[in-house]
Amino acid sequence: MTEAIKGFTEVSKVRLIANKSRKQTGESFVRSERFSIDKAVEVLNSYDHLYDFTHYKVLKVLLNPNVRAALISVKLESRRAWMELVGNGY
């Protein structure tokens, strides 16, 4: 049992070091910049004719990084429909 705990501790340390290394090299920074909250809000604000309710509902779900990635990645011609779906609770 003690050996298992020691092994788990070592694995945790290696993961921590690897994550710090990735952050220092900018590997994770590039992904976070591409799907940043600023970028997602910029995309959202580029659509003038959304109902206020839809706008605020989309803004609320943009706190989730996976949702931000979806909004930014979806085709331009599909974004408005996607935002309206989110506004309607889908």
N, C-alpha and C positions, 0 to 999 in steps of 0.2 A: 504494500500500500504506500509506504514511504517513497519507494522508487518511482511509483506512478506520479506522485505529487511532485517530486523533483523533476521528472521528465516534463510534466505539464508546465512547470515554472520555467524551464529552459526554453520550451517552445514559445511561451508567452514573451519571454525576453527577446528572442530572435524576431518575432513578429513586430514588436515594438520598435526595435532597431531598424528593421526593414521599412516600416511606415515612416519613421523619422527621416530616413535616407531618401525615400521617394519625395517627401515634401521639400527637402532641401534641394533636390535636383529639379524640382518644378514639374515632375511627372503628373502629380495629381492637380497641380495648380492649373495646367492647361485645360484639363477637363472641366474644372470648376469655373474657369473663366468663360468657356464656351457656353455653358448652361447657367450662368450666374443669374441671380435675381434681378440685377440691373438690366441685363440683356432681355430677360423674359418680360419685364415690365415695359421696356422699350417696344417690344413686339406688340404687347397688349395695347399700349397707348397709340399705336399707329392705326388702330381701327376706330374711326370716329363715330360710326353709327351703331354702336352697341348700346343696349339698354343699360342704365346704371346698375340695375340688379345683376345683370350678366357680368358686367365689368368687375364689380366687387366680388362676386362669387368666384370668378376666374382668378382674381388677385389673391383671394384667400387660399385657393388650392395651389398657387404657385410657390407657396412655402415648402412644398414637397419637391425635392430635386428631380425625382423621376417625372413628375408632371411638367416641370420646366423643360426638361430634355424633350418630352413629347411635343410640347408647344413649339419649341424652336426647331425641331426636326421635321415636323409635319409639313407637307407641301403648302406653298403660299395660298393656292386656291382652296385649300381645305381648312385653313386656320379659322376662318369665321364660323364655319359649321361646327368645328371642334369646340370653339368657345361657347357657342349657343347650346351645344349639348351639355357642356359643363354647367352653364347657367341654368339649364332645366333639370339639373340633378342627376344626370347620367354618368 
